[in-house]
Amino acid sequence: MKFTTYGLFFAAMLAAFAAAAPEAAARAGKVFTVANYPVEATADNAVAAKDKAHAEGQQAALGALLKRIVPVTAYGRLDRLTALRAADFIDGVAVRSENNSRTQYIASLDFSFQADAVRDLLHREGVPYVEQQAPRMVLVPILAQPGGADGARFRPAAGTWSQVWQGLDLDNTLTPLRVEALQPSIQDATVQAALAGDDSVERVLGGAYNADFVVLAVAEVDQPGRQLNVMLAGIDPAGLMTWRRSYRIADGDVAYAMELAAVVTHGVLEGRWKVAKLEQGGHGGGYVPGGRFGTGAGHDVSMAVHFANQAEWDDMRGRLLDLPGAGNIRIGTVSAQSAEVSMSFPGGGQSLAQALAQQGLVLTDGGGFWALRSAY
C-alpha cells in the first residue's frame, strides 16, 4: 500500500489524537479521585468491619471531593447535599494498605468517583466548581529557628514538616505539588524577602528549582507559646502570595499540629486556584451558575468576625488590616469569641469574600450583615 505525504501526515495526526484523548481524559478525571484516604472501623466480625470501613470511608471521601472542587464561599450550598449516598457516585476503590483483626479493619484506600455524575449533581444544584488542575508547583518545606553557629535562621525541613507534606495527595489535588528540599543557594535574605511579599524573589526561586511556580512553606515551633506558626510565600498559579497562620500545640504534640497545618495550608493553595479560575466565568475547567462569580454592588461591608481564641482573632485581624484594597477599617466591640468590623472594599461583600477566600477565610452573607470565620 502506497501513502502520499499528506496521507502519512493525516495518519500521524490521527495516531496523535488517539494517544492524546485517553491522556486528557485521565488528567481531567484525576481530581475526582481521593487517594490515600485512611479508614477504620470495628464490628462483630472482620467482614462486617471491612464493609463498615469502606462504606463510611467512601461517604467521607465524597465530602472531601466536593470541598476540593467547590469554592469555600459556596460551602454553605453543600449543606443541603448531606443526604447523598456516596455509593451512587463511586466508580472504584483501590487498596493501598490494609490490616485487620477479628473485629477491626484499618486501611488506606483510593476512592474514584464518577466525574459526570458529580458534575451533573453540582449543575442541578447550582453549585460552582472547578475541575481543571493548576500547573504543578514546587513546595519547599522550611523550618525557622534561632540562628545557629552559622547564623542561618531558615533550614531545610528534613523531619516531620517535610514528611507531612509528602503524605498528602499531591497528584489528584487541584494544585499538584512537587515537594523539594531547601537548596543551599537559597539564602536567609531570599526567604525573608519572599515572606515580606517581595516579587523580585520570583526569578531567584524559579531559577533555583527550574520551575515557574515555587512556594515556601515555613514552620516555626514556638514551644513557650505552645503554638506552631506557619508562613506561606512565593508565586503560585494565582499570583504572588504571602499567608500566615498559627496552630495550637495540644499536649506537646508538634507532629499533629504540623499535620493539621499542612492540610489547611494545602487547602489555601486550592482555594486561591479556585477563585482564580472561577473569576474567568467558568471558562477553562469550571462551572459558574449564570456565568458570573463574585460580583456585588456597593462598597461598605459590616461583619461579625468569629474566632476561637485571642490568637486566632489577632491572626484574622492582621489579615484584614493587610488585605490589598481594603479601606476605612473600623473595629467595634470585641468579645471573647467575636468582633464587630466594618470596612470598604471594591465590589462589596461578594468581591471581599473572594479575596478573603485566598486567605483561608470564609465570608458569608447573613442578609446584609456578613459573618467571617476561618475556613478550617
SERO-4910 file (N, C-alpha, C, O; in steps of 0.05 Angstrom, whole numbers):
BEGIN
 pado doro    nc1    nc2    nc3   cac1   cac2   cac3    cc1    cc2    cc3    oc1    oc2    oc3
  Met    A     17    -24      0      0      0      0     18     25      0     37     27     15
  Lys    A     11     44    -17     28     68    -21     14     92     -8    -10     97    -12
  Phe    A     29    107      9     19    131     22     31    156     10     54    157      4
  Thr    A     14    175      6     24    202     -2     34    216     23     30    207     46
  Thr    A     49    238     18     59    253     41     36    263     59     37    263     83
  Tyr    A     14    272     45     -9    282     60    -21    259     76    -29    262     99
  Gly    A    -22    235     63    -34    212     77    -18    205    102    -30    198    122
  Leu    A      8    205    100     25    199    123     21    220    145     19    212    169
  Phe    A     19    245    137     14    266    157    -13    262    171    -15    265    196
  Phe    A    -34    256    155    -60    252    166    -61    228    185    -73    229    206
  Ala    A    -47    206    177    -46    182    194    -31    189    220    -40    179    242
  Ala    A    -10    204    218      5    212    243    -13    229    261    -12    225    286
  Met    A    -28    247    250    -46    264    266    -67    247    280    -73    251    303
  Leu    A    -79    228    266    -99    210    278    -87    195    301    -99    192    322
  Ala    A    -62    185    297    -49    170    318    -44    187    342    -47    179    365
  Ala    A    -36    213    337    -31    231    359    -56    237    375    -56    238    400
  Phe    A    -78    242    360   -104    247    374   -113    223    390   -123    226    412
  Ala    A   -109    199    378   -118    175    392   -102    171    418   -113    162    438
  Ala    A    -76    178    417    -60    175    441    -66    197    461    -65    192    485
  Ala    A    -72    221    452    -77    244    470   -104    242    484   -106    251    506
  Ala    A   -124    231    470   -151    230    482   -152    216    509   -162    227    528
  Pro    A   -141    191    511   -141    178    537   -125    193    558   -133    194    581
  Glu    A   -103    205    550    -86    220    568   -102    244    579   -101    250    603
  Ala    A   -116    259    561   -131    282    570   -154    274    588   -159    287    608
  Ala    A   -167    252    581   -189    242    598   -179    234    626   -192    240    646
  Ala    A   -156    220    626   -145    212    652   -138    236    669   -142    236    693
  Arg    A   -126    257    656   -118    281    670   -143    295    681   -142    305    704
  Ala    A   -164    297    666   -189    310    675   -202    296    698   -214    308    715
  Gly    A   -199    269    698   -212    253    719   -196    251    744   -207    240    764
  Lys    A   -171    261    745   -154    257    768   -166    271    793   -164    260    815
  Val    A   -178    294    789   -188    309    813   -212    295    825   -220    301    847
  Phe    A   -224    276    811   -247    261    821   -238    236    836   -255    219    843
  Thr    A   -212    233    841   -201    212    857   -191    223    884   -175    242    884
  Val    A   -199    211    906   -189    219    932   -171    196    941   -180    174    948
  Ala    A   -145    201    940   -126    179    944   -115    179    973   -115    199    987
  Asn    A   -105    155    980    -91    151   1006   -109    160   1029    -99    172   1048
  Tyr    A   -135    152   1028   -154    161   1048   -155    140   1071   -159    117   1065
  Pro    A   -150    148   1096   -150    129   1118   -178    121   1127   -195    139   1130
  Val    A   -182     96   1131   -208     86   1141   -203     67   1165   -182     54   1166
  Glu    A   -222     66   1183   -220     48   1206   -248     43   1216   -265     61   1218
  Ala    A   -253     18   1224   -279     10   1235   -277    -15   1252   -259    -31   1248
  Thr    A   -295    -17   1271   -296    -41   1288   -325    -52   1287   -344    -37   1287
  Ala    A   -327    -78   1285   -353    -91   1284   -351   -119   1297   -331   -126   1308
  Asp    A   -373   -134   1295   -374   -160   1308   -354   -180   1295   -345   -199   1308
  Asn    A   -348   -176   1269   -330   -194   1256   -314   -179   1234   -320   -156   1229
  Ala    A   -294   -192   1223   -276   -179   1205   -290   -169   1179   -284   -147   1170
  Val    A   -308   -185   1169   -322   -178   1144   -339   -153   1149   -340   -135   1132
  Ala    A   -354   -153   1171   -372   -130   1177   -355   -105   1182   -363    -83   1174
  Ala    A   -332   -108   1195   -315    -85   1200   -304    -73   1174   -303    -49   1170
  Lys    A   -297    -91   1155   -287    -81   1129   -309    -67   1113   -305    -45   1102
  Asp    A   -333    -79   1113   -356    -66   1099   -362    -39   1111   -368    -20   1096
  Lys    A   -362    -38   1137   -368    -12   1150   -347      9   1144   -354     32   1139
  Ala    A   -321      1   1145   -300     20   1139   -302     30   1111   -298     54   1106
  His    A   -307     13   1092   -309     21   1064   -333     40   1060   -331     60   1046
  Ala    A   -356     33   1072   -380     50   1069   -376     78   1081   -382     98   1068
  Glu    A   -366     78   1106   -361    104   1119   -339    120   1105   -341    144   1102
  Gly    A   -319    106   1095   -297    119   1082   -305    132   1056   -297    154   1050
  Gln    A   -321    118   1039   -329    130   1014   -348    153   1018   -348    172   1002
  Gln    A   -364    152   1039   -381    175   1045   -365    200   1053   -370    222   1043
  Ala    A   -345    195   1070   -327    218   1078   -310    227   1054   -305    251   1052
  Ala    A   -301    209   1037   -285    216   1014   -301    233    994   -290    251    982
  Leu    A   -327    227    991   -344    243    974   -345    272    984   -344    291    969
  Gly    A   -348    275   1010   -349    301   1022   -323    316   1018   -322    340   1012
  Ala    A   -300    301   1020   -274    314   1015   -271    322    986   -260    343    980
  Leu    A   -282    306    968   -281    313    939   -296    339    933   -287    357    919
  Leu    A   -321    340    944   -337    364    939   -323    389    950   -324    410    937
  Lys    A   -311    387    974   -297    411    985   -272    417    969   -262    440    969
  Arg    A   -261    397    955   -238    401    939   -245    419    915   -230    438    908
  Ile    A   -267    414    901   -273    427    876   -292    451    879   -294    467    861
  Val    A   -306    453    902   -325    475    906   -311    497    921   -297    491    941
  Pro    A   -314    523    914   -301    545    928   -312    547    956   -335    541    961
  Val    A   -296    557    975   -304    558   1003   -328    577   1006   -344    573   1024
  Thr    A   -331    597    988   -354    615    990   -380    601    983   -401    612    988
  Ala    A   -379    577    972   -403    562    965   -406    537    983   -424    521    978
  Tyr    A   -390    534   1004   -392    511   1021   -420    509   1034   -430    487   1039
  Gly    A   -432    532   1039   -459    532   1051   -479    517   1034   -498    505   1045
  Arg    A   -476    518   1008   -494    504    990   -491    474    991   -509    459    983
  Leu    A   -469    464   1002   -465    435   1004   -480    424   1028   -484    400   1029
  Asp    A   -490    441   1046   -504    431   1069   -529    416   1061   -538    397   1075
  Arg    A   -542    424   1039   -566    411   1031   -561    385   1016   -580    371   1008
  Leu    A   -535    378   1013   -528    353    999   -519    331   1018   -508    311   1009
  Thr    A   -524    335   1044   -514    316   1064   -528    289   1062   -517    269   1072
  Ala    A   -551    287   1049   -565    262   1046   -556    245   1023   -566    223   1018
  Leu    A   -536    255   1008   -526    240    985   -515    213    994   -503    210   1015
  Arg    A   -518    192    977   -506    166    981   -482    164    963   -483    165    939
  Ala    A   -459    162    976   -434    161    961   -434    137    942   -421    137    921
  Ala    A   -448    116    949   -449     91    933   -460     97    905   -454     83    886
  Asp    A   -476    118    903   -488    126    877   -468    140    859   -473    143    835
  Phe    A   -445    148    870   -425    163    855   -398    149    852   -381    157    837
  Ile    A   -395    128    867   -369    114    868   -363    100    841   -381     88    829
  Asp    A   -338    102    833   -330     89    808   -311     66    813   -310     47    797
  Gly    A   -296     67    834   -278     46    841   -263     51    867   -261     74    876
  Val    A   -253     29    879   -237     31    903   -212     15    900   -213     -8    892
  Ala    A   -189     27    907   -163     13    906   -152     12    934   -152     33    948
  Val    A   -141    -10    941   -129    -13    968    -99     -8    967    -85    -21    952
  Arg    A    -90     11    983    -61     17    985    -48     -1   1006    -27    -12   1003
  Ser    A    -62     -2   1029    -52    -19   1051    -76    -26   1068    -95    -10   1070
  Glu    A    -75    -48   1082    -97    -56   1100    -87    -75   1121    -69    -91   1116
  Asn    A    -99    -73   1144    -94    -91   1167   -121    -97   1180   -138    -80   1182
  Asn    A   -124   -121   1190   -149   -128   1203   -144   -149   1225   -125   -164   1224
  Ser    A   -163   -149   1244   -164   -169   1264   -191   -182   1263   -205   -178   1243
  Arg    A   -199   -196   1283   -226   -209   1282   -248   -189   1283   -270   -195   1274
  Thr    A   -243   -165   1294   -265   -146   1297   -258   -118   1287   -275   -100   1287
  Gln    A   -233   -114   1277   -225    -87   1269   -213    -87   1241   -200   -107   1233
  Tyr    A   -217    -66   1226   -206    -63   1199   -194    -35   1197   -207    -15   1202
  Ile    A   -169    -33   1188   -155     -8   1184   -142     -9   1156   -129    -28   1149
  Ala    A   -146     12   1140   -135     12   1113   -130     40   1103   -140     60   1114
  Ser    A   -115     42   1081   -112     66   1066   -122     61   1038   -112     43   1024
  Leu    A   -142     76   1029   -156     70   1004   -156     93    985   -154    116    993
  Asp    A   -158     87    959   -162    107    938   -191    104    929   -199     83    918
  Phe    A   -207    126    931   -235    126    922   -237    142    897   -229    165    896
  Ser    A   -246    129    875   -251    143    850   -281    147    846   -296    128    850
  Phe    A   -289    172    839   -317    178    835   -323    184    806   -306    192    791
  Gln    A   -348    179    798   -357    183    771   -358    214    765   -374    228    776
  Ala    A   -340    223    748   -338    251    743   -364    263    732   -373    284    741
  Asp    A   -377    250    713   -401    260    701   -424    262    721   -439    281    721
  Ala    A   -425    242    739   -447    242    759   -443    265    779   -462    278    786
  Val    A   -418    270    787   -413    293    805   -418    319    791   -430    337    803
  Arg    A   -410    322    766   -415    346    751   -445    351    749   -455    374    754
  Asp    A   -460    331    742   -489    334    738   -502    343    764   -520    360    764
  Leu    A   -493    331    787   -504    338    813   -500    368    818   -519    382    826
  Leu    A   -476    378    815   -470    406    821   -483    425    802   -491    447    810
  His    A   -486    417    777   -501    433    758   -531    435    766   -542    457    766
  Arg    A   -543    413    774   -571    413    782   -575    431    806   -595    445    808
  Glu    A   -556    430    825   -559    445    850   -549    474    848   -551    489    867
  Gly    A   -538    481    824   -528    508    821   -504    515    838   -501    537    847
  Val    A   -486    495    841   -463    499    858   -438    502    840   -433    485    823
  Pro    A   -423    524    842   -400    528    826   -378    509    833   -376    500    856
  Tyr    A   -361    502    814   -339    484    820   -317    488    799   -321    500    778
  Val    A   -293    478    806   -270    478    788   -259    450    787   -255    437    807
  Glu    A   -253    440    763   -241    414    760   -215    414    745   -201    393    744
  Gln    A   -207    436    734   -182    438    720   -159    441    740   -159    459    757
  Gln    A   -139    424    737   -116    426    755    -98    449    748    -95    456    724
  Ala    A    -86    461    768    -66    482    764    -40    469    754    -36    445    758
  Pro    A    -23    485    741      4    475    735     18    466    760     15    479    781
  Arg    A     33    444    758     46    434    782     66    455    792     81    467    777
  Met    A     66    459    819     85    478    831    104    463    850     98    441    859
  Val    A    126    476    856    145    465    875    139    477    903    135    501    905
  Leu    A    137    460    923    133    469    950    158    461    966    167    438    966
  Val    A    169    481    980    194    477    995    188    479   1025    184    501   1035
  Pro    A    188    457   1040    184    458   1069    209    469   1083    232    460   1077
  Ile    A    206    488   1101    228    502   1114    222    504   1144    199    508   1152
  Leu    A    243    500   1160    240    505   1189    253    531   1196    276    536   1189
  Ala    A    239    548   1211    250    573   1221    258    569   1250    243    558   1266
  Gln    A    282    578   1257    292    574   1284    312    596   1290    322    609   1272
  Pro    A    319    600   1316    340    620   1322    366    613   1307    373    590   1303
  Gly    A    380    633   1298    404    629   1283    425    613   1298    430    617   1321
  Gly    A    437    593   1284    457    576   1296    484    588   1294    488    612   1291
  Ala    A    504    570   1296    532    579   1294    538    593   1268    555    612   1267
  Asp    A    525    584   1247    529    597   1221    511    620   1216    512    633   1195
  Gly    A    494    627   1236    476    650   1234    451    645   1218    435    663   1216
  Ala    A    448    621   1207    424    615   1190    399    612   1207    400    598   1227
  Arg    A    378    625   1198    352    623   1212    334    602   1199    319    589   1212
  Phe    A    336    600   1172    318    582   1157    334    558   1148    355    560   1135
  Arg    A    323    534   1154    337    509   1148    319    490   1134    294    492   1136
  Pro    A    330    471   1119    313    450   1106    298    434   1127    309    427   1148
  Ala    A    273    429   1121    256    413   1139    259    384   1132    245    373   1114
  Ala    A    278    370   1145    284    342   1139    266    323   1154    266    299   1148
  Gly    A    252    332   1174    236    314   1191    206    315   1186    197    312   1163
  Thr    A    191    319   1208    162    317   1207    149    337   1187    131    329   1172
  Trp    A    159    361   1187    146    382   1170    148    374   1140    129    379   1125
  Ser    A    169    362   1132    172    352   1105    155    327   1100    142    324   1080
  Gln    A    155    309   1120    141    284   1117    110    287   1115     97    273   1100
  Val    A     99    306   1130     70    310   1129     62    320   1101     40    314   1092
  Trp    A     79    336   1089     73    345   1061     74    322   1042     58    320   1024
  Gln    A     95    306   1045     98    283   1027     74    263   1030     68    249   1011
  Gly    A     61    263   1053     39    244   1058     13    253   1047     -6    238   1047
  Leu    A     11    278   1037    -14    288   1025    -18    277    997      1    267    984
  Asp    A    -42    278    987    -48    270    959    -40    293    941    -55    312    937
  Leu    A    -15    292    931     -4    314    916     -8    312    886     -1    331    872
  Asp    A    -20    291    876    -25    287    848    -53    292    839    -58    304    818
  Asn    A    -73    284    855   -101    287    847   -113    313    855   -135    320    847
  Thr    A   -100    328    872   -109    354    881   -112    374    858   -102    370    836
  Leu    A   -127    395    863   -129    417    843   -103    431    840    -98    443    819
  Thr    A    -86    430    860    -60    444    859    -38    423    863    -28    421    885
  Pro    A    -30    408    842     -9    388    845     17    400    855     25    422    846
  Leu    A     31    386    872     55    396    884     79    376    879     75    352    877
  Arg    A    102    387    878    127    372    879    143    382    902    152    405    902
  Val    A    146    366    923    160    375    947    190    372    943    200    350    937
  Glu    A    204    393    948    234    393    945    246    407    969    234    424    982
  Ala    A    271    399    975    285    410    998    296    438    992    299    446    969
  Leu    A    300    453   1013    311    480   1011    340    477   1001    356    463   1013
  Gln    A    346    490    979    372    488    967    392    507    980    385    529    989
  Pro    A    417    499    981    438    516    994    440    544    982    448    563    995
  Ser    A    433    546    956    435    572    943    413    592    952    416    616    947
  Ile    A    393    582    965    371    600    975    379    610   1003    378    595   1023
  Gln    A    388    635   1005    397    646   1030    374    657   1047    351    659   1037
  Asp    A    380    662   1072    360    673   1091    347    698   1080    323    702   1082
  Ala    A    363    715   1067    353    740   1057    331    736   1036    312    751   1034
  Thr    A    335    715   1019    315    708    999    289    699   1011    267    707   1003
  Val    A    291    681   1032    267    672   1045    253    695   1059    228    697   1057
  Gln    A    268    712   1072    256    735   1086    243    754   1066    221    765   1072
  Ala    A    255    758   1043    243    775   1023    216    763   1013    197    778   1008
  Ala    A    216    737   1009    191    724   1000    169    727   1021    146    733   1014
  Leu    A    176    724   1046    156    727   1067    146    756   1069    124    760   1079
  Ala    A    162    775   1060    154    803   1061    138    811   1036    130    834   1033
  Gly    A    134    791   1017    119    797    993    134    810    971    123    823    953
  Asp    A    161    807    971    178    819    950    177    802    925    186    779    926
  Asp    A    166    812    903    163    796    879    189    792    864    190    777    845
  Ser    A    211    805    873    237    801    860    248    773    865    266    765    850
  Val    A    237    759    884    247    732    890    237    712    870    247    689    869
  Glu    A    218    719    853    207    700    834    228    689    816    229    665    811
  Arg    A    246    707    806    267    698    788    287    680    802    296    660    791
  Val    A    293    687    827    313    671    842    302    643    848    316    623    844
  Leu    A    278    642    858    266    616    865    261    599    840    267    575    839
  Gly    A    251    612    819    246    597    794    271    586    782    271    563    772
  Gly    A    293    601    783    318    591    773    330    568    790    341    550    779
  Ala    A    326    571    816    338    550    834    324    523    830    337    502    833
  Tyr    A    298    524    824    283    499    823    274    492    794    259    473    790
  Asn    A    282    509    775    275    504    747    244    501    745    235    482    732
  Ala    A    230    519    757    200    518    757    189    546    755    201    565    763
  Asp    A    165    547    744    151    573    741    139    581    768    136    605    773
  Phe    A    131    562    784    117    568    809    131    554    832    133    530    833
  Val    A    139    570    852    153    559    875    141    572    900    139    597    902
  Val    A    134    556    920    122    566    944    138    556    968    145    532    969
  Leu    A    145    573    986    160    566   1010    140    563   1033    124    581   1039
  Ala    A    141    540   1046    123    534   1069    141    533   1094    154    514   1100
  Val    A    140    555   1109    158    559   1132    143    552   1158    122    564   1163
  Ala    A    154    535   1174    142    528   1200    161    536   1223    185    532   1221
  Glu    A    150    548   1243    165    556   1267    151    546   1292    128    553   1297
  Val    A    165    530   1307    154    519   1332    159    538   1355    183    543   1362
  Asp    A    138    548   1367    140    566   1390    133    550   1414    110    548   1422
  Gln    A    153    537   1427    148    519   1450    138    535   1474    118    525   1486
  Pro    A    149    558   1481    138    572   1504    109    581   1500     93    580   1518
  Gly    A    103    589   1475     75    597   1470     57    574   1462     33    578   1458
  Arg    A     68    550   1460     54    526   1453     37    530   1427     14    523   1426
  Gln    A     51    540   1407     38    543   1381     57    539   1358     81    543   1361
  Leu    A     46    531   1336     62    528   1311     54    550   1293     31    554   1286
  Asn    A     74    566   1284     69    588   1266     77    579   1238     99    569   1233
  Val    A     59    582   1219     64    574   1191     61    598   1173     42    613   1175
  Met    A     81    601   1155     81    623   1136     85    611   1108    102    593   1103
  Leu    A     69    621   1090     69    612   1062     76    635   1044     63    656   1047
  Ala    A     95    633   1027    103    655   1010    115    646    984    126    624    982
  Gly    A    113    662    963    124    655    937    105    662    915     88    680    917
  Ile    A    107    647    893     90    651    870     75    625    864     88    604    858
  Asp    A     49    625    864     33    602    856     18    610    830     20    633    822
  Pro    A      3    592    817    -10    599    792    -30    621    795    -39    633    775
  Ala    A    -38    628    819    -57    650    823    -43    677    827    -55    698    827
  Gly    A    -16    676    830     -1    701    833     17    702    857     21    681    870
  Leu    A     27    725    863     45    729    887     29    725    912      5    733    913
  Met    A     40    712    932     25    706    956     43    708    981     66    701    980
  Thr    A     30    717   1003     41    714   1030     18    708   1048     -3    720   1046
  Trp    A     22    689   1065      0    680   1083     12    668   1108     33    656   1107
  Arg    A     -2    672   1130      8    661   1155    -15    654   1174    -36    666   1173
  Arg    A     -9    634   1190    -30    625   1210    -16    610   1232      5    598   1228
  Ser    A    -28    611   1256    -17    597   1280    -35    575   1288    -60    577   1285
  Tyr    A    -23    553   1298    -38    530   1307    -30    522   1335     -6    523   1342
  Arg    A    -49    516   1352    -43    509   1379    -30    481   1380    -39    463   1367
  Ile    A     -9    478   1396      4    452   1400     -9    440   1426     -1    448   1448
  Ala    A    -27    421   1422    -41    409   1445    -24    386   1456    -15    369   1442
  Asp    A    -21    386   1482     -6    365   1496     22    360   1485     32    337   1485
  Gly    A     34    381   1475     61    378   1464     63    363   1438     86    356   1430
  Asp    A     41    357   1425     41    341   1401     47    359   1376     28    368   1363
  Val    A     72    364   1371     80    381   1349     73    368   1322     65    381   1303
  Ala    A     77    341   1321     72    327   1296     43    330   1287     37    334   1263
  Tyr    A     24    328   1306     -4    331   1299    -10    360   1289    -24    364   1269
  Ala    A      2    379   1303     -2    407   1294      9    412   1266     -3    426   1250
  Met    A     32    399   1260     43    402   1233     26    388   1212     23    398   1190
  Glu    A     15    365   1219     -2    351   1200    -27    368   1194    -35    370   1170
  Leu    A    -39    379   1214    -63    396   1210    -55    420   1194    -70    428   1176
  Ala    A    -33    432   1200    -24    457   1186    -19    451   1156    -26    468   1139
  Ala    A     -8    428   1150     -3    421   1122    -29    418   1107    -31    428   1084
  Val    A    -48    405   1119    -74    401   1106    -88    428   1101    -98    433   1079
  Val    A    -88    445   1121   -100    472   1119    -86    489   1098    -99    502   1081
  Thr    A    -59    489   1099    -44    505   1080    -48    496   1051    -50    512   1033
  His    A    -49    469   1047    -54    459   1021    -82    468   1012    -86    474    988
  Gly    A   -101    468   1030   -128    478   1023   -128    507   1015   -144    515    998
  Val    A   -111    523   1027   -109    551   1019    -99    554    990   -109    570    975
  Leu    A    -79    537    983    -70    538    955    -92    530    936    -95    542    915
  Glu    A   -107    509    943   -130    501    926   -151    524    925   -162    529    903
  Gly    A   -156    537    947   -175    558    948   -167    581    930   -184    593    916
  Arg    A   -142    588    930   -132    610    912   -136    603    883   -144    620    867
  Trp    A   -131    578    876   -134    569    848   -163    570    840   -170    578    818
  Lys    A   -181    561    858   -210    560    851   -220    589    846   -235    593    828
  Val    A   -212    607    863   -221    635    859   -210    646    833   -225    658    818
  Ala    A   -185    640    826   -174    650    801   -188    639    777   -193    653    758
  Lys    A   -195    613    778   -209    601    755   -238    610    753   -248    615    731
  Leu    A   -252    612    775   -280    620    774   -283    649    767   -304    657    756
  Glu    A   -263    665    772   -265    693    763   -265    696    733   -271    717    722
  Gln    A   -257    674    719   -258    673    690   -286    667    680   -290    664    655
  Gly    A   -306    665    698   -333    659    690   -338    631    682   -357    625    667
  Gly    A   -323    612    693   -327    584    687   -312    573    664   -314    549    657
  His    A   -297    590    650   -282    581    627   -257    566    636   -244    575    655
  Gly    A   -250    545    623   -225    531    629   -228    512    652   -212    513    671
  Gly    A   -248    495    652   -249    474    672   -265    481    697   -258    473    719
  Gly    A   -287    496    694   -303    502    717   -331    508    709   -338    509    686
  Tyr    A   -348    512    729   -376    518    724   -385    540    744   -380    537    768
  Val    A   -398    560    733   -408    582    750   -437    586    742   -443    593    719
  Pro    A   -456    583    761   -484    588    755   -488    616    744   -480    635    757
  Gly    A   -500    618    720   -504    644    708   -480    656    695   -481    678    684
  Gly    A   -457    642    697   -433    651    684   -418    673    698   -400    685    686
  Arg    A   -427    680    723   -413    702    737   -407    692    765   -422    676    777
  Phe    A   -385    702    775   -376    694    802   -366    718    818   -349    732    809
  Gly    A   -378    722    841   -368    741    859   -372    770    852   -357    788    861
  Thr    A   -393    776    836   -399    804    831   -417    815    852   -435    800    862
  Gly    A   -415    840    860   -432    851    881   -432    881    880   -411    893    874
  Ala    A   -454    893    886   -456    922    886   -449    933    913   -452    919    933
  Gly    A   -440    959    913   -435    971    939   -406    967    948   -392    950    937
  His    A   -398    983    967   -370    982    976   -368    977   1006   -347    967   1015
  Asp    A   -387    984   1022   -386    982   1051   -395    954   1060   -416    945   1051
  Val    A   -379    942   1077   -386    915   1087   -384    915   1118   -363    923   1129
  Ser    A   -405    907   1131   -404    903   1160   -406    874   1166   -421    859   1154
  Met    A   -389    865   1185   -388    836   1190   -383    830   1220   -374    847   1235
  Ala    A   -391    806   1227   -384    795   1253   -362    775   1249   -365    756   1234
  Val    A   -339    779   1262   -317    761   1259   -317    741   1282   -317    749   1305
  His    A   -318    715   1276   -320    694   1296   -293    680   1298   -281    673   1278
  Phe    A   -284    676   1323   -258    663   1327   -259    646   1353   -277    649   1369
  Ala    A   -239    629   1356   -239    610   1379   -224    622   1402   -231    616   1425
  Asn    A   -204    639   1397   -187    649   1419   -174    675   1410   -177    684   1387
  Gln    A   -159    687   1429   -146    712   1423   -125    710   1401   -123    728   1384
  Ala    A   -111    688   1400    -90    684   1379   -103    683   1351    -92    695   1332
  Glu    A   -126    670   1349   -139    669   1323   -150    696   1315   -149    704   1292
  Trp    A   -160    711   1334   -170    738   1329   -147    756   1319   -150    771   1300
  Asp    A   -124    754   1333   -101    770   1325    -93    763   1296    -86    781   1280
  Asp    A    -94    738   1289    -86    729   1262   -106    739   1242    -98    750   1221
  Met    A   -132    737   1247   -153    745   1228   -153    776   1225   -156    786   1203
  Arg    A   -149    790   1247   -148    819   1246   -125    828   1229   -127    847   1213
  Gly    A   -102    815   1233    -78    822   1217    -83    818   1187    -74    834   1171
  Arg    A    -97    796   1180   -102    791   1151   -122    812   1140   -119    819   1117
  Leu    A   -141    820   1156   -159    841   1147   -145    868   1143   -149    881   1123
  Leu    A   -128    875   1162   -113    900   1160    -94    901   1137    -89    922   1125
  Asp    A    -83    877   1130    -63    876   1109    -75    870   1081    -61    868   1061
  Leu    A   -101    867   1080   -114    859   1055   -113    881   1034   -122    903   1039
  Pro    A   -101    876   1011   -100    896    990   -128    905    981   -145    888    976
  Gly    A   -132    931    979   -158    941    970   -177    948    993   -196    963    989
  Ala    A   -171    938   1017   -188    944   1040   -183    972   1050   -160    981   1051
  Gly    A   -204    986   1058   -201   1013   1068   -221   1020   1089   -241   1006   1093
  Asn    A   -216   1041   1104   -234   1051   1125   -242   1029   1144   -266   1026   1150
  Ile    A   -223   1013   1153   -229    991   1171   -234   1001   1199   -218   1016   1211
  Arg    A   -257    994   1210   -265   1002   1237   -271    977   1253   -288    960   1245
  Ile    A   -259    975   1276   -263    952   1294   -280    962   1318   -271    980   1332
  Gly    A   -303    950   1321   -321    958   1343   -318    940   1367   -296    935   1376
  Thr    A   -340    931   1378   -340    915   1402   -326    888   1397   -331    874   1378
  Val    A   -308    881   1415   -293    856   1414   -299    840   1440   -294    850   1462
  Ser    A   -310    816   1436   -316    798   1459   -296    775   1459   -277    775   1444
  Ala    A   -301    755   1476   -283    732   1478   -281    716   1452   -260    705   1446
  Gln    A   -303    715   1436   -302    699   1412   -314    712   1387   -319    699   1367
  Ser    A   -318    738   1388   -328    752   1364   -321    782   1365   -314    793   1386
  Ala    A   -322    794   1342   -316    823   1340   -332    835   1318   -338    822   1298
  Glu    A   -340    860   1321   -355    874   1300   -335    891   1284   -319    906   1295
  Val    A   -335    887   1258   -316    900   1240   -332    911   1216   -350    898   1205
  Ser    A   -325    935   1208   -336    946   1183   -312    957   1166   -292    965   1177
  Met    A   -316    956   1140   -295    964   1121   -306    969   1094   -329    962   1089
  Ser    A   -291    982   1077   -299    986   1049   -281    968   1032   -257    964   1038
  Phe    A   -293    959   1010   -278    941    992   -289    944    964   -314    944    961
  Pro    A   -273    946    943   -283    948    916   -300    925    908   -292    902    910
  Gly    A   -325    930    900   -343    908    892   -361    898    914   -379    883    910
  Gly    A   -356    907    939   -373    900    961   -367    872    973   -345    861    970
  Gly    A   -388    861    986   -384    836   1001   -376    812    985   -358    797    993
  Gln    A   -387    808    961   -380    785    945   -351    786    936   -337    766    937
  Ser    A   -342    809    928   -314    812    919   -296    808    943   -274    796    941
  Leu    A   -304    819    966   -288    815    991   -287    785    998   -266    776   1007
  Ala    A   -309    771    995   -309    742   1001   -289    727    984   -275    709    993
  Gln    A   -287    735    958   -267    722    940   -239    728    950   -222    709    951
  Ala    A   -233    752    957   -206    760    966   -199    745    992   -177    736    995
  Leu    A   -218    743   1011   -213    730   1036   -211    700   1033   -197    687   1049
  Ala    A   -224    689   1013   -222    660   1008   -193    653   1002   -184    631   1010
  Gln    A   -178    670    989   -150    665    984   -133    667   1009   -110    659   1009
  Gln    A   -144    678   1030   -131    679   1056   -140    657   1075   -132    658   1099
  Gly    A   -156    638   1065   -165    617   1083   -188    625   1101   -192    613   1122
  Leu    A   -203    646   1093   -225    656   1110   -251    655   1093   -251    658   1069
  Val    A   -273    649   1107   -299    647   1094   -317    670   1103   -323    672   1127
  Leu    A   -326    686   1084   -344    708   1090   -371    701   1078   -374    697   1053
  Thr    A   -392    699   1094   -419    691   1085   -439    714   1090   -436    728   1110
  Asp    A   -458    715   1073   -478    737   1074   -501    728   1093   -513    707   1089
  Gly    A   -506    745   1113   -528    739   1131   -551    759   1127   -564    767   1147
  Gly    A   -556    766   1103   -578    785   1097   -570    814   1101   -585    829   1114
  Gly    A   -547    821   1091   -538    849   1093   -516    852   1114   -501    871   1113
  Phe    A   -515    833   1133   -493    834   1153   -478    808   1150   -489    786   1151
  Trp    A   -452    810   1146   -436    787   1139   -423    775   1163   -419    787   1184
  Ala    A   -416    749   1160   -402    734   1181   -376    723   1170   -375    711   1149
  Leu    A   -354    726   1185   -328    717   1177   -318    696   1196   -317    700   1220
  Arg    A   -309    674   1185   -297    652   1200   -273    641   1185   -269    645   1162
  Ser    A   -257    626   1200   -236    611   1187   -248    589   1171   -268    577   1178
  Ala    A   -236    582   1148   -246    561   1131   -241    533   1142   -252    514   1133
  Tyr    A   -223    531   1163   -215    505   1172   -217    504   1202   -210    483   1214
***
